[in-house]
């Protein structure tokens, strides 16, 4: 009996490793779509799903990937480079708030997490554009403004649907 339990724990850990690998791969590839609304929505969906399936530590690590890929692959304008740490922190906030409010229903957690992420990134963008970049990067504000909220909420909707499918079909043998 003990042998079976140990084997099941190993199987579960390999499933999680596999899931992490799939999420990591998608988060590396998605920035190459070059469409902020599509990419952002799918990336945020993966953050919600990875948080739900893998927990904070794994989801936290994944929060770094899309922004780093985007800047290193030259997919983002260099004017946005100073925003990268704040976008990563915003992604981490999204995951943290979503998981911290686990007693609430999915939509309350997701909407609050999306609003907090948006507010953080928008505020950082305003400070950078007005005080550090001295107004030369007004397009930075546009990129880190409402699209951050829209893509986080769209990502929540995608994640909600996919998590329902995973819950319904993922537990069958």
FENNOR-V58469 format. One record per residue. RES is the residue in one letter. PHI is phi as a letter, one per 30 degrees, with the letter a starting at -180 (none if undefined). PSI is psi in whole degrees, 0 to 359 (* if undefined). Layout:
res = [RES;RES]
phi = [PHI;PHI]
psi = [PSI;PSI]
This chain:
res = [X;X;X;X;X;X;X;X;X;X;X;X;X;X;X;X;X;X;X;X;X;X;X;X;X;X;X;X;X;X;X;X;X;X;X;X;X;X;X;X;X;X;X;X;X;X;X;X;X;X;X;X;X;X;X;X;X;X;X;X;X;X;X;X;X;X;X;X;X;X;X;X;X;X;X;X;X;X;X;X;X;X;X;X;X;X;X;X;X;X;X;X;X;X;X;X;X;X;X;X;X;X;X;X;X;X;X;X;X;X;X;X;X;X;X;X;X;X;X;X;X;X;X;X;X;X;X;X;X;X;X;X;X;X;X;X;X;X;X;X;X;X;X;X;X;X;X;X;X;X;X;X;X;X;X;X;X;X;X;X;X;X;X;X;X;X;X;X;X;X;X;X;X]
phi = [none;d;d;d;d;d;d;d;d;d;d;d;d;d;d;d;d;d;d;e;d;d;d;d;d;d;d;d;d;e;e;d;d;i;c;e;d;d;e;d;d;d;d;d;e;d;d;d;d;d;d;d;c;c;j;d;e;d;d;e;d;d;d;d;d;d;d;d;d;d;d;d;d;i;d;c;d;d;d;d;e;d;d;e;d;d;d;d;d;d;d;d;d;e;d;d;d;e;d;d;c;e;d;d;d;e;d;d;d;d;d;d;d;d;d;d;d;e;d;d;d;d;d;d;d;d;d;d;d;d;c;c;c;h;i;d;b;d;d;d;d;d;d;c;c;e;e;d;d;d;d;d;d;d;d;d;d;d;d;e;d;d;d;d;d;d;d;d;c;d;c;d;c]
psi = [316;323;317;317;315;319;320;321;319;318;318;317;324;327;315;322;317;317;315;317;319;314;316;314;313;320;338;321;321;321;337;353;334;18;112;319;318;307;312;319;314;320;314;323;317;326;314;316;315;322;318;320;326;341;179;312;312;315;322;314;320;336;338;332;304;321;318;319;315;317;319;333;0;24;343;149;143;335;338;350;318;344;343;312;327;326;318;316;322;319;317;321;319;310;315;309;317;316;326;328;34;340;343;166;167;312;321;313;314;316;316;318;318;317;317;318;310;311;318;310;319;315;317;319;320;314;312;314;323;330;334;310;355;48;0;349;56;331;337;316;320;321;330;14;233;328;329;318;315;315;329;320;319;320;322;319;316;314;319;312;314;322;326;316;315;317;320;316;341;341;356;149;*]
